[in-house]
Amino acid sequence: MRRSRIAAYVGSLLLTVGLALTGAASAQASEQAFSGGYVALGDSYSSGVGAGSYISSSGDCDRSTKAYPYLWNAAHSPSSFAFTACSGARTDDVLANQLGPLGSATSLVSITIGGNDAGFSDVMTTCVLQSDSSCLSRIDTAKAYVDTTLPGKLDNLYSVIRGKAPKAHVVVIGYPRFYLLGQLCLGLSETKRSAINDAADHLDAAIAKVAANHGFTFGDVRTTFSGHEICSGSSWLHSVNWLNIGESYHPTASGQSGGYLPVLTNAA
C-alpha cells in the first residue's frame, strides 16, 4: 500500500513537472514567433473582402481592419506588421507585389492563395447563372488546373517566400466549404452546392500538400466554419450579394474573427 502511494506521488510529481516544462516550451515558442515581424500575404480571403471596415489607403486591395491578419496583429503586437494581401491576387501577383516586407527578421508569414488561380470567380458566376451541367463542367476544368498547374505555381511561390524569410514560420491557410448540405435553402441546387464543396476540398488538399512539402503549416478553416456555411442559418459567408457582387462568397466579419483568426492563432 505504501509503495503504491509513493508511486502515485512520484507519478503526479513527474506529470506536474512535465506540464510545467511543456508550458514553458510553448511560451518560449510563442515569444519567438512574436519577437520578429509579421507579414500577411494573399488574396481577398486574407485582405478581408466581405468584412467591411476597409482601409482607405489600400485602394482596390480592400484590406479590412476586421480581417484576420489585422486582428492577429492587434492581439499579439509583433515587432512589425506588413499587410500586403490584396483582393483578386493570384500567385503571380503575390510574387510581383507583396513580398517586399519579407526579410531575415520576419518571424511569421500567413497566406491564402490559389483560389483565383483556379478561377474561383468564374466558377461561382457559372454556377449561379447557368445549369447544373455547366456548373459541373466548369468545376471539372478548375479541378484539372488544380491538379496540373497550381502545384507548380505554389511550389515556386513558397520557395521564394522561404528564400526571402528564412527564419519565418509560414502558415498557409485554406478555404472553407461554402454550403451546409441537406438543408432547405433557396438559390443553387443541391447538385451545385455539393460540387462546389467538393471543389473546395480538392483545392485545400492540393494547397496542403505543397505546403507540407515546404515544411509550412497548413491551417484548415473547414473545421471552424463547420455549422456556419451558407444555408446553415448562422452563415459566416456571404451568399450572392447583388448590391456588392465583389463580397459574394467571402467571409463576413464573423467569418474572419471566428473562422480564420483562431486557425492562425493556433498555428502560429
N, C-alpha and C positions, 0 to 999 in steps of 0.2 A: 504493500500500500504506500509506504514512504517513498519507495523507488518510483512508483507511478506518479506521485505528486511532484517529485524532483524533476522527472522527465517532462511533465506538463509545464512546470515553471520555466525550465530551460527552453522548451519549445515556444512558449509565449514570449520569452525574452528575445529569442532569435527572430521571431516574427516582428516584434516591435522594432528591433534594430534594422531589420530588412526593409520595413516600411519607411523608416526614417531615412535610410540611405537612398531608397528609391525616390522618395520625395525630394531629397537634396539633389539627386542627379537630374530629376525632372526640372527642378527650379533652375539648376545651372544651365541646362539645355535651353530653357525658356529665356534666361538672361542673355545667353549667347545669341539667340535668334533675334532679340530685340536690340542688341548692342549696336548693330550696324544699321544701314539704311534699308528701307522697304520700297520696292518698285513694283507697281501694279500695271501689268500689260494686258492686252487682249481686245476683245470686241465689245459689242453693246451689252453683253451679259455682265461684263466687268465694269463698263463705264456707267451703267445704271439706267439705261433706257427703260422707260416704263415706271421708274420710281419717283419721277418728278424732282423738284428742287435742283434744277440743273445750274451748273456754274457758268455764268455768262461768258467768261473768258475762254471756255472750252469750245465755243462755237458749235459746229455740226457734230463734234465728237460726243456731245450730250453727256458730259461727266456729271454725276449727281452726288450731292452731299449725303444721299441716302444709299449709295452704292456700297457694297461690302468692303472694298478697299478703303474708302473714306471712313467707314465706321470702325474698321480694324485699327487704322492709324489713330483715330481719336481715343480708342480704348487702351492702346499699348504704347503710344508715344515713342516710336523708334527714333534713332538719331536723325534720320531724314526720311522724307516721303516724296516719291515721284509718282504721279498718277497720269500715265500716258495712254491708258486704254481708250479706244475710240470706236464709236458706233460705225458699223459696216466693215470693220477691219477684217482682212484676210491675213494669212501667214506672211505674204509678201509685204503687206502694209506694216506689220509689226517689225519686220526686218528693216524696212526703209525709214520708218518714222518714230518708232517707240523705244529703241534700245539705248538712246543716248545717255540716260542717267545710270545705266549699269556700270559697275566698277568693282575694284577689289574690296571696297568697303561695304558693298551690298551684301546683306545677310539674309534677306528674304525677297523672293520674287513670286508673284502669283500671276496666273494667266488663264483665261478661257479663250480658245481659238479653234477654228476648224469648221464651225457651222456655216459660216459664209462661204468658205472654200467649197463646201459640199452643195451649195445652192439653197440654203435654208429658206430665203425669202421667196424664191421661185417655187420651191416645193409647196410652201404654205399657200401661195397665191393659186397655184394649180388645184390644190386640194379643196380650197374654199369655193372656187368659181367653176370647177369642171366636174366631170363624172367620177365615179369610183374607179373605173378602169384607167382614166387619165391620171388620176392621183397616184394609183399604184405603179403605173408606168414611170411617172416622174420620180417616185421614191426609189424604184429599182435603178434608175440612172444615177441618182445620188449615192446609193449604196455602192455601185460599181466604182464611182470616183473615190469613195472612202476606202475601198479595197485596193485600188490600183495606184492612185496618185497621192492621196492625202498623207499616207505614212512617210513618203519621201520628203514632202514639204515640212512636216512636223519634225522629222529627224534633222533636217538641215537647220531649222529654226532653233531647236533645242540645243544643238551643238554650238551655235553662235551665242546663245544665252549663256551656256556654260563657259565658253571662252571669255566672254566679257565680264562674267561674275563668278569667278572660280570658287569662291567660298560660300556662295549663296545656297540656302535651302530653297529649292524651287517646288512650288505647289501648282500642279496643273489641275484645274477644276473643270468638271464636265458639265453636261446639260441635263435638265430634268426631263422626265416623261411629261407629256403635255396633258393627257386625259386620264381621268378615272373612268374605267370601262364598266359596262354593265349597269349604267345609270340612265334614267330617262333625262335626256338633255337635248335641247334644241341646237340646230346647227348641223355639223358634219355627221355623216352616217357612222355607225359603229365600225364598219369596214375601214373607213378612212382613219378613224381615231386609233384603231388597233395598229394599222400600218405605220402611222406617224410615231406611235410609241415604240414600235419595233425599230424604226429608223433611228430614234434617239438612242436606244440600247446599242445599236450597231455602231453608231458614231462614238459613243462613250467607250465601247470595247476597243476600238481602234486607237483612240487617244490614250487610253490607259496603257495599252501595250507598248506604244512608243515611249511614253513617259517612263515606264518601268525599265526599258532598255537603257535609258539615260540616268537611272538612279534617282529620278524625280518622284515626288509623292503625288498620287492621283487622289483628288478629292471628289467623292461621289455624292452629288446632291440629290440623287433619286431617293435616298433614304429620308432626308429631311423634308423633301417636298411630298412625300407619301401622305395621302389624305388631303393634300392641298392643290391637287391638279384641277384643271378646268373640268367642270361638271361635278365637282365634289361638294359644292355648296359653301366651301371655305377656300376659294381658289387664291393662290399666291401668284397666279399667272393671268395676264390679260388675255381674253379671247379677242376676236376681231373688234377693233375699235375704229369705226368708220370716221369718227371725228379727228382721230390722230392715228392714222394707219401704221405709222412707224412704231408705235408702242404695242401693237398686236403681238401676241405670243412672246412677250417679255415679262420678266418678274416684276411684280408690284414692289412697293417699298417693304411690305411684309415679307415678300419672297427674298429680297436682299438681306434683310435683318434676321429672318427666321430660317431661310433656306440655304443661303450662301455663306453668311458670316460664321455660323457655327462650324461649318466644314473647314473653312480657312483657319479658324481659331484652333480646332482640334489637330489640324495637320501641321500648323506652324510650330 
